[in-house]
Amino acid sequence: MATVTAPAVTSAPPAPGNRRRLGPPDRVGWLFILPNLVGVALFTFVPLVSVVILAFTDWNLVSGLGGIEFIGVDNFTNVLADPLFWGSVGRTVVYAGVSVPLTVLLGMALALALDRDIPGRGALRAVFFMPYIVSTVAIGMTWLMLMNPSSGLVNQVLGAFGLTDLPGWFASSYWALPALIVIAIWSGMGYAAVIYLSALQDAPTDLYEAAEMDGAGPWRRFRTITWPSLLPTTVFLLVTLFIGTSQGFGLVALLTAGGPGDATTVLSFYMYQTGFQFYRFGYAAAIGMVTFVGVLALTLAMWRAQRGKALND
């Protein structure tokens, strides 16, 4: 006897314009994420759109919202002709261009040293990572005491080696920026090491075993296996650390306030001065937009430079 199978009944797709009504589980889900959505909208999208609009206006806080005047692209043309802006760009390039590669390099060396069976490895990882999670104020006050020209530990150690012309660090227009670079390297090195340690866990052990059987030495194994496998992590660290360092404001504001003179006036501090000290919010917003375009272009360049060179590409 033949068996007749009834055709499967499938629900028809909703007609265009007829949206499915939310059930109680859906409403509960939306209620859970609603505070986060409101926070993102208020503190991310609203400021972002406001900056874009302000960049095309001439406005100071004192005149109130009624004093906003639309001036087209005048702020951008003035920014590109501003010698103070280009001076802060140069100091930002030196600050981030020196500190970020050294942070990544030392972080990689630290990770390779800690990726072995050594006593207290877990404690050492925590110690090196700790500066990254300590507040900027605590870091700044600590280094302010360490680099005190007369009583700081750094100059005392340098004096113990017979050096006489000791640097004035934050009081010197020559040494203030190098001092900030040293602090940035010290505080970011542990973070880079932790990221590299995570990437080393995924390194292909079978390739290492094959290389050792073929007689490859440590340098050749690093150059042909370790470095290509760490290349995506390196690009990630370079991009994120460069963005973070170029936006760095806390240490500069706390330790030097952009001085002596304008020796440490990097882009982030120049934007702060323009907006909150000189009340030129439209001009400060234009500086922020130009900075965003520059950082985005540099990020895309680094991403294209590494494409196809990683081990798994």
Legacy VTK file of the C-alpha trace (Angstrom):
# vtk DataFile Version 3.0
C-alpha trace
ASCII
DATASET POLYDATA
POINTS 313 float
0.000 0.000 0.000
1.463 3.269 -1.058
2.070 5.849 1.656
1.137 9.387 0.899
3.279 11.946 2.644
1.711 15.250 3.297
3.699 18.191 2.006
5.556 20.155 4.605
3.760 23.238 5.684
5.995 26.284 5.651
5.062 29.654 6.883
4.739 32.242 4.219
7.220 35.120 4.412
5.741 38.290 5.786
4.342 40.540 3.181
6.270 43.726 2.550
5.200 46.333 5.023
3.874 43.776 7.539
6.489 43.651 10.281
6.524 40.876 12.841
5.242 42.042 16.194
7.680 41.807 19.071
6.899 39.157 21.623
7.684 39.344 25.364
11.144 37.722 24.970
12.049 40.269 22.284
10.941 43.175 24.468
12.982 41.877 27.403
16.046 41.628 25.153
15.613 45.180 23.884
15.160 46.446 27.459
18.477 44.873 28.430
20.429 46.546 25.621
18.503 49.827 25.682
20.738 51.555 28.307
23.822 50.671 26.280
22.254 51.926 23.051
21.266 55.198 24.715
24.780 55.604 26.117
26.403 54.971 22.738
24.039 57.406 21.041
24.566 60.156 23.634
28.293 59.829 24.182
29.515 58.592 20.776
27.237 59.487 17.867
26.054 62.880 19.146
29.618 64.157 19.851
30.834 62.703 16.540
28.147 64.438 14.498
28.638 67.628 16.535
32.360 67.704 15.733
31.686 67.312 12.005
29.158 70.163 12.076
31.321 72.422 14.268
34.275 72.022 11.905
32.376 74.143 9.374
31.461 76.889 11.843
32.998 79.740 13.796
31.844 79.371 17.374
33.046 80.091 20.857
31.357 78.841 23.980
30.784 82.325 25.407
28.420 83.428 22.599
26.073 80.508 23.232
24.374 78.413 20.573
23.050 81.566 18.905
26.615 82.617 18.085
27.289 79.670 15.764
28.203 81.008 12.312
28.583 78.744 9.279
31.838 79.614 7.445
32.216 76.689 5.018
35.732 75.235 4.698
37.561 78.287 6.073
38.619 76.383 9.204
40.249 73.670 7.104
42.160 76.113 4.891
43.341 77.978 7.997
44.441 74.738 9.661
46.528 73.726 6.645
48.222 77.164 6.689
48.749 77.217 10.456
52.455 76.873 11.445
51.468 75.978 15.032
49.401 73.078 13.682
52.284 71.744 11.592
54.645 72.176 14.531
52.354 70.050 16.699
52.106 67.511 13.848
55.909 67.231 13.796
56.106 66.726 17.557
53.308 64.119 17.393
55.153 62.252 14.649
58.349 62.253 16.737
56.465 61.290 19.926
54.481 58.430 18.350
57.023 57.557 15.636
59.754 56.862 18.215
57.744 55.470 21.132
55.432 53.096 19.235
58.074 51.093 17.273
60.274 50.836 20.390
57.271 49.742 22.476
56.409 47.037 19.942
60.031 45.913 19.598
60.639 45.696 23.354
57.234 44.067 23.871
58.118 41.371 21.344
61.507 40.760 22.993
59.830 40.563 26.391
57.216 38.113 25.097
59.860 35.852 23.544
61.764 35.890 26.854
58.643 35.088 28.904
57.410 32.383 26.513
59.624 29.833 28.198
59.577 27.689 31.317
61.217 30.111 33.717
60.539 30.436 37.468
57.853 33.001 38.324
56.719 33.425 34.727
53.126 34.258 35.709
54.225 36.843 38.276
56.618 38.447 35.785
53.827 38.748 33.203
51.614 40.476 35.783
54.406 42.846 36.825
55.191 43.922 33.254
51.480 44.350 32.413
50.715 46.400 35.534
51.845 49.823 34.174
49.242 49.522 31.405
46.344 49.354 33.860
47.640 51.953 36.326
46.027 55.376 36.035
47.782 58.091 34.067
47.897 60.352 37.125
49.726 57.724 39.190
52.208 57.105 36.362
52.803 60.821 35.878
53.353 61.562 39.565
55.730 58.612 39.910
57.880 59.695 36.962
57.701 63.322 38.114
59.487 62.266 41.295
61.873 59.882 39.511
62.924 62.548 36.988
63.210 65.441 39.425
66.357 67.281 38.249
67.792 67.731 41.752
66.492 64.859 43.886
65.134 62.305 41.375
66.428 58.745 41.326
67.194 58.862 37.588
69.648 61.741 37.860
71.186 60.256 41.003
71.898 57.020 39.116
73.310 58.960 36.164
75.456 60.992 38.581
76.768 57.789 40.139
78.255 56.915 36.740
80.198 60.180 36.710
77.888 62.233 34.479
77.904 65.911 35.413
75.686 67.748 32.876
72.488 65.996 33.959
69.245 66.591 32.051
66.490 68.799 33.467
63.838 66.458 32.017
60.402 68.116 32.171
61.919 71.566 32.854
64.099 71.387 29.729
62.786 72.183 26.256
65.334 69.693 24.881
64.662 66.761 27.237
60.916 67.083 27.922
59.755 65.222 24.799
62.321 62.384 25.179
61.169 62.013 28.800
57.568 61.595 27.639
58.717 59.038 25.057
60.467 57.007 27.782
57.307 56.990 29.906
55.125 55.978 26.934
57.448 53.049 26.155
57.537 51.935 29.799
53.764 52.034 30.195
52.926 50.300 26.886
55.619 47.631 26.708
53.798 45.177 28.993
50.582 45.458 26.969
52.465 44.642 23.751
54.138 41.685 25.469
50.796 40.222 26.578
49.366 40.514 23.061
52.480 38.872 21.597
52.345 36.066 24.188
48.794 35.324 23.075
49.895 35.247 19.419
52.836 32.939 20.220
50.400 30.324 21.560
49.061 29.958 17.990
52.483 29.623 16.379
52.684 26.416 14.270
54.713 23.941 16.359
54.949 21.449 13.480
56.898 23.983 11.421
59.328 24.530 14.313
59.871 20.770 14.607
60.452 20.448 10.860
62.865 23.391 10.903
64.856 21.887 13.783
65.074 18.563 11.905
66.432 20.471 8.897
69.094 22.100 11.087
67.672 25.635 11.090
69.173 27.803 13.818
67.276 30.136 16.199
67.653 33.212 13.967
66.460 31.373 10.864
63.476 29.904 12.745
62.563 33.381 13.963
62.935 34.956 10.507
61.027 32.284 8.581
58.389 31.121 11.104
58.035 33.352 14.161
58.142 36.745 12.447
55.655 35.881 9.652
53.248 34.392 12.201
53.544 37.529 14.378
53.206 39.999 11.510
49.396 40.516 11.807
49.803 41.056 15.562
52.601 43.535 14.917
50.449 45.543 12.501
47.570 45.484 14.994
49.845 46.807 17.745
51.404 49.458 15.506
48.007 50.761 14.415
46.300 50.732 17.812
49.313 52.086 19.720
49.899 54.830 17.140
46.263 55.895 17.372
46.379 55.823 21.168
49.711 57.646 21.402
48.738 60.336 18.892
45.634 60.969 21.031
47.670 60.898 24.246
46.721 63.877 26.390
46.947 62.943 30.061
50.718 62.730 30.499
51.332 65.909 28.491
48.720 67.887 30.428
49.902 66.558 33.790
53.691 66.723 33.395
54.473 69.561 30.979
51.233 71.345 29.939
52.694 71.473 26.440
55.908 73.186 27.574
58.489 74.376 28.189
57.467 76.798 25.464
55.788 74.531 22.942
58.340 71.708 23.209
55.704 69.065 24.047
52.615 70.598 22.412
51.438 67.545 20.479
48.254 67.527 18.393
45.918 66.431 21.169
47.137 69.172 23.492
47.014 71.784 20.705
43.363 70.847 20.108
42.684 71.201 23.839
44.338 74.617 23.936
42.437 75.816 20.870
39.067 74.642 22.127
39.125 74.998 25.902
41.657 77.773 26.475
41.057 79.993 23.408
37.367 78.940 22.959
37.743 78.377 19.191
35.636 75.243 19.069
35.062 75.291 15.315
38.779 75.532 14.619
39.550 72.790 17.166
36.949 70.546 15.505
38.611 71.149 12.125
41.999 70.151 13.619
40.361 66.961 14.881
38.918 66.162 11.451
42.269 66.709 9.699
43.980 64.555 12.318
41.416 61.800 11.783
42.057 61.798 8.020
45.827 61.623 8.570
45.622 58.742 11.051
43.184 56.878 8.777
45.536 57.247 5.790
48.490 55.986 7.842
46.444 53.029 9.099
45.437 52.018 5.562
49.058 52.346 4.402
50.302 50.012 7.153
47.528 47.514 6.418
48.363 47.456 2.702
52.108 47.170 3.416
51.689 43.934 5.411
49.041 42.330 3.180
50.239 39.030 1.724
53.345 38.814 3.924
51.887 36.976 6.911
52.439 33.252 7.385
48.799 32.329 6.703
48.274 34.686 3.741
LINES 1 314
313 0 1 2 3 4 5 6 7 8 9 10 11 12 13 14 15 16 17 18 19 20 21 22 23 24 25 26 27 28 29 30 31 32 33 34 35 36 37 38 39 40 41 42 43 44 45 46 47 48 49 50 51 52 53 54 55 56 57 58 59 60 61 62 63 64 65 66 67 68 69 70 71 72 73 74 75 76 77 78 79 80 81 82 83 84 85 86 87 88 89 90 91 92 93 94 95 96 97 98 99 100 101 102 103 104 105 106 107 108 109 110 111 112 113 114 115 116 117 118 119 120 121 122 123 124 125 126 127 128 129 130 131 132 133 134 135 136 137 138 139 140 141 142 143 144 145 146 147 148 149 150 151 152 153 154 155 156 157 158 159 160 161 162 163 164 165 166 167 168 169 170 171 172 173 174 175 176 177 178 179 180 181 182 183 184 185 186 187 188 189 190 191 192 193 194 195 196 197 198 199 200 201 202 203 204 205 206 207 208 209 210 211 212 213 214 215 216 217 218 219 220 221 222 223 224 225 226 227 228 229 230 231 232 233 234 235 236 237 238 239 240 241 242 243 244 245 246 247 248 249 250 251 252 253 254 255 256 257 258 259 260 261 262 263 264 265 266 267 268 269 270 271 272 273 274 275 276 277 278 279 280 281 282 283 284 285 286 287 288 289 290 291 292 293 294 295 296 297 298 299 300 301 302 303 304 305 306 307 308 309 310 311 312
